[in-house]
Amino acid sequence: MTPAARVQSAIEVLDAVIAAARREGASAERVASEWLKARRFIGSKDRRAIRDLAWGAIRLCGEVPVSGRAAMLAVAKVDPVLTALFDGSRYGPAPIREEEPVASVGVAPAWLEEQLAASGISREQGAGLLARAPLDLRANRLKTTRDRLAAILPLEAERTQAPDALRLPGGTPVESWPEFAEGLFEVQDTGSQLTCSALEVCPGEAVVDLCAGAGGKTLALAAAMQGEGHLLACDIDRPRLSRLAPRAARAGAQVETRLLDPGRETEALADWQGKADAVMVDAPCSGTGTWRRGPEARWRITPQSLARYARMQAEVLRIGASLVRPGGRLTYVVCSLLDAEGPDVVGAFLERNPEWRAAEQQVGAGTPRGSGLRLTPWDDSTDGFFFATLHRL
Ligand SMILES: C[S@@+](CC[C@H](N)C(=O)[O-])C[C@H]1O[C@@H](n2cnc3c(N)ncnc32)[C@H](O)[C@@H]1O
């Protein structure tokens, strides 16, 4: 493929990514893989180059671009080598016309940049949300230790601030390694691991992971429980929750799963009301803290979806709290740095529920925000999270 043809291919990938973002369709990762799958003749070097070009444009454009070409022209504006490739050659992009639309550069759509600023995040820090992310592993304590795992991995891995975490360069194909098939590790960001540590679960406890999804945090909780006690993982999303059982089997973790009906969660959890020692509420959110991994996610958020998330967050926090026994605890987590999804939700809960108190959290990282802690790429080298641990009196 010529360099110009790669640019034209990236423009086509971007068109598909933009269309999917507009109709709340598949993620950019998925869209790009489908696009490439339909063109098997493209070699691996070209695939990587196309992907890098497309992701460079996604990271640069704050507002949803009008087209893939407009997005790529925004990159061309700051990259003369790329400008020269708009040469009208066969399979390459047409020459640039003066009046053509060029996508605007920024961290996020203007309204969302305002929300970030109101949440104490500067523009420079916001740009940090779009940097390339490393790949973190969590050594599975049910089968190994961090040191033993580090000694057998094919690459040198860095230790991060979470007790079981190892860090590798982003994109390392760890899921093809035999150590992964043996369940010796899971892929999990250090920040996510730290939010699990905050719940301080112990062997023998009764623990609920209310919004378990495919079990990223469930498996970390299971490892901390060392196979003793009862761990219940719930979600309203059947496809996601159904991915948990095979992962748990690989990890050697004992987990009961329960699919919930939206709006009827409390009925389905009647046997757990006021019984749990610890509850994890990893609430659905806009995901502003994970833009490093899916930068096009910021093109999907709307003021309406943010308001919808805030309602869901208050609701899952209420449901989770009803499961906690007197003297028990709950950790509320969002992978978002917007106050509306974190400190404000917890603050409103504490105001309405005088029998709950925010606890001091000691996880060796994070900056206080509201009644909880915030983890960020710039201060903690993690994805962005807000989490708060609450104790029921
Ligand atoms: C942030 S994701 C969970 C990610 C998961 N805990 C992990 O670490 O991989 C939030 C999850 O909450 C689920 N959810 C949304 N509303 C819910 C509800 N009312 N009850 C239980 N789960 C809910 C969503 O389906 C989604 O899987």
The ligand as an SDF file (V2000), in Angstrom:
LIG
                    3D

 27 29  0  0  0  0  0  0  0  0999 V2000
  -19.0160    0.2170   34.6330 C   0  0  0  0  0  0  0  0  0  0  0  0
  -19.9140   -1.1270   34.0470 S   0  0  0  0  0  0  0  0  0  0  0  0
  -19.3110   -2.4570   35.0310 C   0  0  0  0  0  0  0  0  0  0  0  0
  -17.9190   -2.9050   34.7190 C   0  0  0  0  0  0  0  0  0  0  0  0
  -17.4610   -4.0890   35.5450 C   0  0  0  0  0  0  0  0  0  0  0  0
  -17.7410   -3.9340   36.9440 N   0  0  0  0  0  0  0  0  0  0  0  0
  -15.9740   -4.3110   35.3610 C   0  0  0  0  0  0  0  0  0  0  0  0
  -15.1810   -4.0040   36.2590 O   0  0  0  0  0  0  0  0  0  0  0  0
  -15.5860   -4.8140   34.2910 O   0  0  0  0  0  0  0  0  0  0  0  0
  -21.4990   -0.8750   34.7310 C   0  0  0  0  0  0  0  0  0  0  0  0
  -22.4360   -2.0340   34.6170 C   0  0  0  0  0  0  0  0  0  0  0  0
  -23.6410   -1.7110   35.3250 O   0  0  0  0  0  0  0  0  0  0  0  0
  -24.6720   -2.4470   34.7420 C   0  0  0  0  0  0  0  0  0  0  0  0
  -25.9430   -1.9080   35.2450 N   0  0  0  0  0  0  0  0  0  0  0  0
  -26.6310   -0.8340   34.8340 C   0  0  0  0  0  0  0  0  0  0  0  0
  -27.7460   -0.6700   35.5630 N   0  0  0  0  0  0  0  0  0  0  0  0
  -27.7610   -1.6720   36.4710 C   0  0  0  0  0  0  0  0  0  0  0  0
  -28.6610   -2.0660   37.5070 C   0  0  0  0  0  0  0  0  0  0  0  0
  -29.7800   -1.3730   37.7250 N   0  0  0  0  0  0  0  0  0  0  0  0
  -28.3590   -3.1260   38.2520 N   0  0  0  0  0  0  0  0  0  0  0  0
  -27.2280   -3.8480   38.0250 C   0  0  0  0  0  0  0  0  0  0  0  0
  -26.3390   -3.5440   37.0450 N   0  0  0  0  0  0  0  0  0  0  0  0
  -26.6090   -2.4620   36.2850 C   0  0  0  0  0  0  0  0  0  0  0  0
  -24.4120   -2.2860   33.2580 C   0  0  0  0  0  0  0  0  0  0  0  0
  -25.0690   -3.2920   32.5180 O   0  0  0  0  0  0  0  0  0  0  0  0
  -22.8870   -2.4050   33.2040 C   0  0  0  0  0  0  0  0  0  0  0  0
  -22.4700   -3.7080   32.9130 O   0  0  0  0  0  0  0  0  0  0  0  0
  1  2  1  0
  2  3  1  0
  2 10  1  0
  3  4  1  0
  4  5  1  0
  5  6  1  0
  5  7  1  0
  7  8  2  0
  7  9  1  0
 10 11  1  0
 11 12  1  0
 11 26  1  0
 12 13  1  0
 13 14  1  0
 13 24  1  0
 14 15  1  0
 14 23  1  0
 15 16  2  0
 16 17  1  0
 17 18  1  0
 17 23  2  0
 18 19  1  0
 18 20  2  0
 20 21  1  0
 21 22  2  0
 22 23  1  0
 24 25  1  0
 24 26  1  0
 26 27  1  0
M  CHG  2   2   1   9  -1
M  END
$$$$
